[in-house]
């Protein structure tokens, strides 16, 4: 790469020497003859005006602009009359811009020098720059935060528009004429303000703030929480209410202010007291659809305020009443879209209430709410999509996990009772046929008198053996695993068939208007 660059450089120098430029050839001997002495130009030609009166032979002989007055390049010569920069320009197709110092100027460049001389401007290309330099310096503005331009709102669009701004030059003149406001430091401003207040007779404000003792953070350990009684724990849990409970309280307060229909003599500060739980369950059967959502919210708030409310509500038959509300949410012909949406909102709140209620196995069997929840899961889409953990199927599974031990105990107790009540099994005894050799055959009759007097043999029947029941043999491990696998496959098929059968029955029930009122899908 270095060799290539040297070759190119050598070619440039050779081409610069071969250029037939008269000014350059004339300037070389002049420079060689008087390197130590300066050259003085004298003549009446026009280009002499734009050349320096005394030419330095040690520097480059190219002419420069020099603010329209003309000058000599200040670079030193390198074995030639021109510097390296102007040598490159002379070799190019454009050539030297302003020619040599001791030579003529091109016509178009000479016209620029004339124009600059007539106008009396220091630099023709940089005229605006000269104007800016001639103006007095303006005081610098302090930099501050840039304020965002506020766009007018739609309602302010009809307001009259502002007057158009004047020209920039007039603005500059007016700004320069206006006196600049000098800001005083903060300390001096404060001192001036205090002096004015003292003159008016106002008392001086105290800047010192009273220091309050900082409370040390409380450390709550597990042992401390165990030592708290039930009342303190309940109070602590109330303080941890979520934003949903706060919104519920606001909605209930608004409900108390706007409509106090059935809750006027039932609630006390937004909750139902324990003595009125039975009355509340009775009112649930007659509450209209528009007030069921508010009723459910009141029940949930009462559960949060009083832990004993849940057991009292379950014992009073509240789960059965909730099952009636869930059944009303099933789609039917007479229900419109608005009613379905209201029913769905009630279902979601009721599922949230069921999750917190202390439901027992006996209550589940008595109310039969399990089948209703299965139907809600299939026919009420928002209850499955929006309720999350409150999906009916999840509720059934949660209850099954909760009562699994109790169900196993009841099944274990029921087995010995059933075996004791069952009568003993009859033992079947089959007669055993003896072999032919064991049978006693009568002897052939003789014609003599002795044979007539002989006693005939009595046939002896064989004894009937008793059949003893042998205990069944337990199958091998591999056989048991195969049996369980087949049972699982059969169970999956049976569950699919049972679901289809339930859907068919439910659809048949919903088609019949009279049957919806009397049909009950709970287990008998």
ChimeraX attribute file (.defattr): number of C-alpha atoms within 10 A of each C-alpha:
attribute: neighborCount
match mode: 1-to-1
recipient: residues
	/A:1	5
	/A:2	6
	/A:3	8
	/A:4	9
	/A:5	10
	/A:6	11
	/A:7	10
	/A:8	11
	/A:9	11
	/A:10	12
	/A:11	11
	/A:12	14
	/A:13	14
	/A:14	11
	/A:15	12
	/A:16	19
	/A:17	14
	/A:18	9
	/A:19	12
	/A:20	9
	/A:21	13
	/A:22	9
	/A:23	15
	/A:24	22
	/A:25	13
	/A:26	13
	/A:27	19
	/A:28	16
	/A:29	12
	/A:30	13
	/A:31	21
	/A:32	14
	/A:33	10
	/A:34	13
	/A:35	14
	/A:36	11
	/A:37	12
	/A:38	13
	/A:39	16
	/A:40	11
	/A:41	14
	/A:42	10
	/A:43	8
	/A:44	8
	/A:45	8
	/A:46	12
	/A:47	17
	/A:48	18
	/A:49	13
	/A:50	22
	/A:51	23
	/A:52	17
	/A:53	15
	/A:54	13
	/A:55	19
	/A:56	20
	/A:57	22
	/A:58	19
	/A:59	20
	/A:60	26
	/A:61	31
	/A:62	25
	/A:63	25
	/A:64	21
	/A:65	18
	/A:66	13
	/A:67	15
	/A:68	20
	/A:69	17
	/A:70	19
	/A:71	21
	/A:72	21
	/A:73	21
	/A:74	15
	/A:75	16
	/A:76	16
	/A:77	16
	/A:78	12
	/A:79	10
	/A:80	19
	/A:81	26
	/A:82	24
	/A:83	19
	/A:84	17
	/A:85	10
	/A:86	21
	/A:87	21
	/A:88	16
	/A:89	15
	/A:90	20
	/A:91	18
	/A:92	11
	/A:93	7
	/A:94	8
	/A:95	14
	/A:96	19
	/A:97	17
	/A:98	21
	/A:99	20
	/A:100	23
	/A:101	27
	/A:102	24
	/A:103	19
	/A:104	18
	/A:105	22
	/A:106	13
	/A:107	10
	/A:108	10
	/A:109	13
	/A:110	16
	/A:111	12
	/A:112	15
	/A:113	23
	/A:114	15
	/A:115	13
	/A:116	18
	/A:117	16
	/A:118	9
	/A:119	10
	/A:120	11
	/A:121	16
	/A:122	15
	/A:123	19
	/A:124	18
	/A:125	13
	/A:126	11
	/A:127	12
	/A:128	11
	/A:129	11
	/A:130	14
	/A:131	10
	/A:132	10
	/A:133	10
	/A:134	9
	/A:135	8
	/A:136	8
	/A:137	9
	/A:138	8
	/A:139	8
	/A:140	6
	/A:141	7
	/A:142	5
	/A:143	6
	/A:144	6
	/A:145	5
	/A:146	6
	/A:147	6
	/A:148	6
	/A:149	6
	/A:150	6
	/A:151	8
	/A:152	10
	/A:153	8
	/A:154	7
	/A:155	7
	/A:156	9
	/A:157	10
	/A:158	9
	/A:159	8
	/A:160	7
	/A:161	7
	/A:162	6
	/A:163	6
	/A:164	6
	/A:165	8
	/A:166	8
	/A:167	8
	/A:168	9
	/A:169	9
	/A:170	11
	/A:171	12
	/A:172	10
	/A:173	10
	/A:174	11
	/A:175	12
	/A:176	14
	/A:177	9
	/A:178	8
	/A:179	8
	/A:180	10
	/A:181	6
	/A:182	6
	/A:183	7
	/A:184	8
	/A:185	8
	/A:186	8
	/A:187	8
	/A:188	10
	/A:189	12
	/A:190	10
	/A:191	10
	/A:192	11
	/A:193	10
	/A:194	16
	/A:195	13
	/A:196	11
	/A:197	13
	/A:198	12
	/A:199	8
	/A:200	9
	/A:201	9
	/A:202	10
	/A:203	9
	/A:204	10
	/A:205	8
	/A:206	6
	/A:207	6
	/A:208	6
	/A:209	6
	/A:210	6
	/A:211	6
	/A:212	6
	/A:213	6
	/A:214	6
	/A:215	6
	/A:216	6
	/A:217	6
	/A:218	6
	/A:219	7
	/A:220	8
	/A:221	8
	/A:222	8
	/A:223	8
	/A:224	9
	/A:225	11
	/A:226	9
	/A:227	10
	/A:228	12
	/A:229	9
	/A:230	9
	/A:231	9
	/A:232	12
	/A:233	13
	/A:234	15
	/A:235	11
	/A:236	12
	/A:237	12
	/A:238	13
	/A:239	8
	/A:240	9
	/A:241	11
	/A:242	9
	/A:243	9
	/A:244	9
	/A:245	16
	/A:246	11
	/A:247	11
	/A:248	16
	/A:249	16
	/A:250	12
	/A:251	14
	/A:252	20
	/A:253	13
	/A:254	11
	/A:255	15
	/A:256	16
	/A:257	9
	/A:258	9
	/A:259	11
	/A:260	12
	/A:261	11
	/A:262	14
	/A:263	20
	/A:264	10
	/A:265	10
	/A:266	17
	/A:267	17
	/A:268	10
	/A:269	9
	/A:270	18
	/A:271	20
	/A:272	23
	/A:273	16
	/A:274	15
	/A:275	10
	/A:276	13
	/A:277	22
	/A:278	15
	/A:279	12
	/A:280	23
	/A:281	19
	/A:282	14
	/A:283	16
	/A:284	18
	/A:285	13
	/A:286	9
	/A:287	14
	/A:288	11
	/A:289	14
	/A:290	12
	/A:291	16
	/A:292	21
	/A:293	20
	/A:294	18
	/A:295	20
	/A:296	21
	/A:297	23
	/A:298	19
	/A:299	22
	/A:300	23
	/A:301	18
	/A:302	20
	/A:303	20
	/A:304	18
	/A:305	16
	/A:306	14
	/A:307	12
	/A:308	13
	/A:309	21
	/A:310	24
	/A:311	15
	/A:312	17
	/A:313	22
	/A:314	19
	/A:315	15
	/A:316	17
	/A:317	17
	/A:318	22
	/A:319	24
	/A:320	19
	/A:321	17
	/A:322	22
	/A:323	19
	/A:324	15
	/A:325	20
	/A:326	23
	/A:327	19
	/A:328	15
	/A:329	22
	/A:330	18
	/A:331	18
	/A:332	16
	/A:333	9
	/A:334	7
	/A:335	14
	/A:336	10
	/A:337	9
	/A:338	9
	/A:339	14
	/A:340	17
	/A:341	14
	/A:342	16
	/A:343	24
	/A:344	22
	/A:345	15
	/A:346	26
	/A:347	27
	/A:348	21
	/A:349	21
	/A:350	24
	/A:351	22
	/A:352	18
	/A:353	20
	/A:354	17
	/A:355	14
	/A:356	12
	/A:357	20
	/A:358	15
	/A:359	18
	/A:360	15
	/A:361	14
	/A:362	9
	/A:363	17
	/A:364	14
	/A:365	13
	/A:366	15
	/A:367	20
	/A:368	19
	/A:369	22
	/A:370	20
	/A:371	18
	/A:372	19
	/A:373	22
	/A:374	19
	/A:375	20
	/A:376	24
	/A:377	18
	/A:378	14
	/A:379	15
	/A:380	21
	/A:381	13
	/A:382	17
	/A:383	23
	/A:384	19
	/A:385	12
	/A:386	11
	/A:387	16
	/A:388	11
	/A:389	15
	/A:390	20
	/A:391	22
	/A:392	24
	/A:393	18
	/A:394	16
	/A:395	18
	/A:396	16
	/A:397	11
	/A:398	13
	/A:399	17
	/A:400	14
	/A:401	11
	/A:402	14
	/A:403	13
	/A:404	12
	/A:405	11
	/A:406	13
	/A:407	12
	/A:408	11
	/A:409	10
	/A:410	10
	/A:411	11
	/A:412	11
	/A:413	10
	/A:414	11
	/A:415	10
	/A:416	11
	/A:417	10
	/A:418	9
	/A:419	10
	/A:420	9
	/A:421	8
	/A:422	9
	/A:423	7
	/A:424	8
	/A:425	6
	/A:426	6
	/A:427	10
	/A:428	9
	/A:429	11
	/A:430	10
	/A:431	11
	/A:432	10
	/A:433	9
	/A:434	11
	/A:435	7
	/A:436	8
	/A:437	7
	/A:438	9
	/A:439	12
	/A:440	11
	/A:441	11
	/A:442	10
	/A:443	9
	/A:444	7
	/A:445	8
	/A:446	9
	/A:447	8
	/A:448	8
	/A:449	8
	/A:450	8
	/A:451	13
	/A:452	11
	/A:453	8
	/A:454	8
	/A:455	7
	/A:456	10
	/A:457	10
	/A:458	9
	/A:459	10
	/A:460	9
	/A:461	9
	/A:462	12
	/A:463	9
	/A:464	11
	/A:465	10
	/A:466	11
	/A:467	10
	/A:468	9
	/A:469	7
	/A:470	6
	/A:471	6
	/A:472	6
	/A:473	6
	/A:474	8
	/A:475	8
	/A:476	8
	/A:477	9
	/A:478	9
	/A:479	11
	/A:480	12
	/A:481	11
	/A:482	11
	/A:483	11
	/A:484	12
	/A:485	12
	/A:486	11
	/A:487	12
	/A:488	12
	/A:489	10
	/A:490	11
	/A:491	12
	/A:492	11
	/A:493	11
	/A:494	12
	/A:495	11
	/A:496	11
	/A:497	12
	/A:498	12
	/A:499	12
	/A:500	12
	/A:501	12
	/A:502	16
	/A:503	15
	/A:504	12
	/A:505	13
	/A:506	15
	/A:507	13
	/A:508	12
	/A:509	19
	/A:510	18
	/A:511	13
	/A:512	12
	/A:513	12
	/A:514	10
	/A:515	12
	/A:516	15
	/A:517	10
	/A:518	9
	/A:519	11
	/A:520	14
	/A:521	17
	/A:522	13
	/A:523	11
	/A:524	7
